[in-house]
Structure formats: structure tokens, C-alpha cells
Amino acid sequence: MPSGGDDFTPASLPQPEPGLSVEIDIPEVVAEVRRAFERYEDALVNNRVDVLNELFWADPRTLRYGVGEILRSHDEIAAFRTGRDCAVANTEFRREAWPGRLGRQSQTWVRMPEGWRIVSAHVSIMEDPIRAGSGGA
């Protein structure tokens, strides 16, 4: 809720005009957005920076909330994509103490003035699809 005595209630929000309907899941809109989304995902996976930059609105009001950064403007987003100050590491691991289990780890690293630092990390354990039936052998 806003502070400072603002009178904010759902009833204070603008209401649609009576009889006005909102369409959702319009097939052609869904198809267009799906194509754009799939193009973005492909560019992200294949590091096609030119496509990623194209798909963000070229405007200083564009925002991107990343894993460890807040980018405000198309210029900041484009600079983030072309820099040498970010890296991702992924690995899988096994431990004798966890027979039949597979560990996974990912880290996002950013070069800070004081050196490379982890800004996001993930560790999880799951059933090992290769060794699950063999008792960890």
C-alpha cells in the first residue's frame, strides 16, 4: 500500500466502462507473442546478442531485472549483453555418501571492482537417472 496518507483501495482504481469487455487468449495474439518469445529464448540459448538487443524496446524507460542487476534503459541492457563481466558455470557431481543421487550446481558470476563474485547460486540433489538402478555403482 502506498504511504503518506494516499487513499488507495481497489474501489478507487479506474473501472471499465459498463458493457465493455476485455478479450483474452486471442489466438492470433497468442501466436504472435509465442513466436516472439520462442525467438527470444533461441537467441538467449544461442547467445545471439543482436537478436536479444533487437527484442528489447529501444527506449530509456525499458527495464530488465536480472539475477544480480537492475538495468534501466536499452543502452544498459545492450551493454550488459556485450560485456565481459558476467559468466555462468554449471556442473553435476556425485558423492559416495549419496549413492544413486546426482548433484547439480549453477552459479552466476559478475566481475566487481574487487574481483569475480557470485551473484546467484543453485544447488540441488535428485535421483541419478544413470545410476539410480545400480545402487550408485
ABEGO torsion letter per residue (X at the ends): XBBGGBBBBAAABBBBBBGBBBBBGBAAAAAAAAAAAAAAAAAAAAGBAAAAAAABBBBAABBBBBAABBBBEAAAAAAAAABAABBBBBBBBBBAABBGBBBBBBBBBBBBAAEBBBABBBBBBBBBAAAAAAGGX
